[in-house]
Amino acid sequence: MSTQFKAAASYQQLTRRIQRQIARARDREQYAVTVYRFDEDDPIAWERMLNEFEELEDVSVDRVGAAEALVTWNAAETEAAS
């Protein structure tokens, strides 16, 4: 299996896990979630995902450390876009 394929698979698994975590927070009407990079997560995929969050309007990412970040979003703006 190529390194590029492994990285893509790792990115997809990581983003699915974080998307589920965000969805659970939204279901509870929470507008922030702390996300963690696990040891098995590719650090490059982690950075890519956080960078993509940072590019979204009404979303902010506060990096707590190399493997932790607080992702927050504006509830009113998010609901209006839905």
WOWO-V833621 format. One record per residue. N is the residue number from 1. RES is the residue in three letters. D_LAST is the distance of its C-alpha to the last C-alpha in Angstrom with 2 decimals. Layout:
n = (N;N)
res = (RES;RES)
d_last = (D_LAST;D_LAST)
//
This chain:
n = (1;2;3;4;5;6;7;8;9;10;11;12;13;14;15;16;17;18;19;20;21;22;23;24;25;26;27;28;29;30;31;32;33;34;35;36;37;38;39;40;41;42;43;44;45;46;47;48;49;50;51;52;53;54;55;56;57;58;59;60;61;62;63;64;65;66;67;68;69;70;71;72;73;74;75;76;77;78;79;80;81;82)
res = (MET;SER;THR;GLN;PHE;LYS;ALA;ALA;ALA;SER;TYR;GLN;GLN;LEU;THR;ARG;ARG;ILE;GLN;ARG;GLN;ILE;ALA;ARG;ALA;ARG;ASP;ARG;GLU;GLN;TYR;ALA;VAL;THR;VAL;TYR;ARG;PHE;ASP;GLU;ASP;ASP;PRO;ILE;ALA;TRP;GLU;ARG;MET;LEU;ASN;GLU;PHE;GLU;GLU;LEU;GLU;ASP;VAL;SER;VAL;ASP;ARG;VAL;GLY;ALA;ALA;GLU;ALA;LEU;VAL;THR;TRP;ASN;ALA;ALA;GLU;THR;GLU;ALA;ALA;SER)
d_last = (38.58;37.82;36.51;33.69;32.60;32.87;30.73;27.99;28.18;28.15;25.06;23.18;24.43;23.59;19.97;19.50;21.17;19.14;15.76;17.11;18.22;14.91;13.27;16.26;15.88;12.32;13.78;16.50;14.34;15.93;14.60;17.42;19.17;22.54;22.89;26.31;28.01;30.42;33.85;33.08;30.01;30.88;30.93;29.96;26.86;26.01;26.44;24.43;21.43;21.75;22.25;19.06;17.14;19.18;18.14;14.41;13.61;13.19;14.61;18.30;20.78;24.09;26.59;28.92;31.27;31.67;29.89;27.48;24.50;22.23;18.57;16.68;13.38;12.55;10.71;10.16;8.86;6.51;5.16;5.52;3.83;0.00)
//
